Amino acid sequence: MPFPPLPRARSGPRRRSLLAVGSTALALAGCTAGDEDSGDPGDGPSAADRRARARAARDSEELAERYDAVIAARPGLAEWLRPLREQVVRHARAFGGGRKASPSTPSSSASSAPSSPSAPAVPGNDRDAIAVLAAAERELADRRAKALVGVEGELARLLASVAAAGAAHVYLLTEGDA
């Protein structure tokens, strides 16, 4: 009796595995993000680390503003984009940033144009709006991966985790079947 053919495996990671890996990485990074003086009492974060952390917080806050703008302009995408936006807000908080909006609801002042001067306007259709978010996530994940060279310890682990989560967001925005 012949064996049935093996099922054909999908190329690339599955959506569930990316969400699980991204959430797990964020949880692990978030558990230790506040423990900055794990070394000697005199070993505080360096000025370069403080600048890198502040920059990463600002970048995440600006990305959350982009999500807010797309959600405001394209309300049909809100349910799908809100979990990604919530993670971006958590990233900002992990880096020490503080958003006025809660992670579950975009700010009521969000309009179709983000408040950041460098943020692009929201395109008129869903596909292009998602492409803008994916491009922003990709650029930020790449920049964070490159920034790993200049930082050490806990901040490097946090940057790596958030860069990985950003890469997962890119996948979900471009390839995901949500």
C-alpha positions as CSV (number, residue, x, y, z in Angstrom):
1,M,0.0,0.0,0.0
2,P,1.6,3.3,-1.0
3,F,2.0,6.1,1.5
4,P,0.0,9.3,0.8
5,P,2.2,12.2,-0.3
6,L,3.5,14.4,2.4
7,P,1.7,17.7,2.7
8,R,3.6,20.6,1.1
9,A,5.1,22.8,3.7
10,R,4.5,26.6,3.5
11,S,7.6,28.6,3.0
12,G,8.5,31.1,5.7
13,P,7.2,31.4,9.3
14,R,3.5,31.1,10.1
15,R,1.7,34.1,11.5
16,R,1.1,32.4,14.9
17,S,4.8,31.6,15.3
18,L,5.7,35.2,14.5
19,L,3.2,36.6,17.0
20,A,4.3,34.1,19.7
21,V,8.0,34.9,19.1
22,G,7.4,38.7,19.0
23,S,5.3,38.6,22.1
24,T,7.7,36.4,24.0
25,A,10.7,38.5,23.0
26,L,8.9,41.6,24.1
27,A,7.8,40.0,27.4
28,L,11.3,38.9,28.1
29,A,12.8,42.3,27.3
30,G,10.1,44.1,29.3
31,C,10.7,41.9,32.4
32,T,14.2,43.3,32.7
33,A,14.1,46.7,31.0
34,G,14.1,48.6,34.2
35,D,17.1,46.8,35.8
36,E,19.7,49.2,34.5
37,D,22.2,49.0,37.3
38,S,22.8,45.3,37.5
39,G,26.6,45.9,37.7
40,D,28.5,47.9,40.3
41,P,26.6,50.7,42.1
42,G,28.7,53.3,40.2
43,D,27.8,51.7,36.8
44,G,24.8,53.7,35.6
45,P,23.8,53.8,32.0
46,S,26.3,55.8,29.9
47,A,25.3,59.0,28.2
48,A,25.3,57.2,24.9
49,D,23.0,54.6,26.3
50,R,20.6,57.3,27.7
51,R,20.6,59.0,24.3
52,A,20.0,55.7,22.4
53,R,17.1,54.9,24.8
54,A,15.5,58.3,24.4
55,R,15.8,58.1,20.7
56,A,14.3,54.6,20.6
57,A,11.4,55.9,22.8
58,R,10.8,58.8,20.5
59,D,10.9,56.6,17.4
60,S,8.3,54.2,18.9
61,E,6.1,57.2,19.9
62,E,6.3,58.6,16.3
63,L,5.5,55.1,14.9
64,A,2.4,54.9,17.2
65,E,1.4,58.3,15.8
66,R,1.6,56.9,12.3
67,Y,-0.6,54.0,13.4
68,D,-3.0,56.6,15.0
69,A,-3.2,58.5,11.7
70,V,-3.9,55.4,9.6
71,I,-6.5,54.2,12.1
72,A,-8.2,57.6,12.1
73,A,-8.1,57.9,8.3
74,R,-8.9,54.2,7.5
75,P,-11.3,53.0,10.3
76,G,-11.9,49.7,8.5
77,L,-8.3,48.7,9.4
78,A,-8.6,49.7,13.1
79,E,-9.4,46.3,14.5
80,W,-6.6,44.7,12.6
81,L,-4.0,47.4,13.3
82,R,-4.8,48.1,17.0
83,P,-2.9,45.1,18.4
84,L,0.3,46.2,16.5
85,R,-0.2,49.8,17.6
86,E,-0.5,48.6,21.3
87,Q,2.8,46.7,21.0
88,V,4.5,49.8,19.6
89,V,3.2,51.8,22.6
90,R,4.6,49.2,24.9
91,H,7.9,49.5,23.1
92,A,8.0,53.2,23.8
93,R,7.3,52.6,27.4
94,A,10.0,49.9,27.7
95,F,12.5,52.5,26.4
96,G,11.2,55.0,29.0
97,G,8.9,57.0,26.8
98,G,5.4,58.0,27.9
99,R,2.4,58.1,25.7
100,K,-0.6,60.1,26.8
101,A,-3.0,57.7,25.0
102,S,-3.7,54.4,26.6
103,P,-2.3,51.3,24.7
104,S,-5.9,50.1,24.0
105,T,-7.2,53.3,22.4
106,P,-5.6,55.8,20.0
107,S,-5.7,59.4,21.2
108,S,-8.8,61.2,20.3
109,S,-6.8,64.0,18.8
110,A,-5.5,61.7,16.1
111,S,-6.3,63.1,12.7
112,S,-5.6,61.9,9.2
113,A,-2.3,63.7,9.3
114,P,0.2,62.7,12.0
115,S,1.6,65.4,14.2
116,S,5.2,64.4,13.4
117,P,6.5,66.7,10.6
118,S,8.4,63.9,8.9
119,A,5.5,61.5,8.8
120,P,3.8,61.0,5.4
121,A,0.2,61.7,4.8
122,V,-2.1,58.7,5.0
123,P,-2.8,57.3,1.5
124,G,-6.3,57.1,0.2
125,N,-6.7,53.3,0.1
126,D,-6.1,50.5,2.6
127,R,-3.4,48.7,0.7
128,D,-1.2,51.9,0.4
129,A,-1.9,52.9,4.0
130,I,-0.6,49.5,5.2
131,A,2.4,49.7,2.9
132,V,3.3,53.1,4.5
133,L,3.2,51.5,8.0
134,A,5.2,48.4,6.8
135,A,7.9,50.7,5.4
136,A,8.1,52.7,8.6
137,E,8.3,49.5,10.7
138,R,11.0,48.1,8.4
139,E,13.1,51.2,8.5
140,L,12.9,51.4,12.2
141,A,13.7,47.7,12.8
142,D,16.7,48.1,10.5
143,R,17.9,51.2,12.3
144,R,17.5,49.5,15.7
145,A,19.4,46.5,14.5
146,K,22.3,48.7,13.4
147,A,22.2,50.6,16.7
148,L,23.0,47.4,18.5
149,V,26.7,47.9,17.7
150,G,26.8,51.1,19.8
151,V,25.1,49.8,23.0
152,E,25.7,47.1,25.6
153,G,23.9,44.9,28.0
154,E,20.3,45.3,28.8
155,L,19.7,48.1,26.2
156,A,21.2,45.9,23.5
157,R,18.8,43.1,24.4
158,L,15.9,45.4,24.5
159,L,16.8,46.9,21.1
160,A,17.2,43.5,19.6
161,S,13.8,42.3,21.0
162,V,12.0,45.4,19.7
163,A,13.7,45.2,16.3
164,A,12.6,41.5,16.1
165,A,9.0,42.5,17.0
166,G,9.2,45.3,14.3
167,A,10.3,42.7,11.8
168,A,7.3,40.5,12.8
169,H,5.1,43.6,12.3
170,V,6.5,44.1,8.8
171,Y,5.7,40.4,8.0
172,L,2.2,40.7,9.3
173,L,1.6,44.0,7.4
174,T,3.0,42.7,4.1
175,E,2.5,38.9,4.1
176,G,0.1,38.2,7.0
177,D,-3.4,37.0,6.2
178,A,-5.1,38.8,9.1
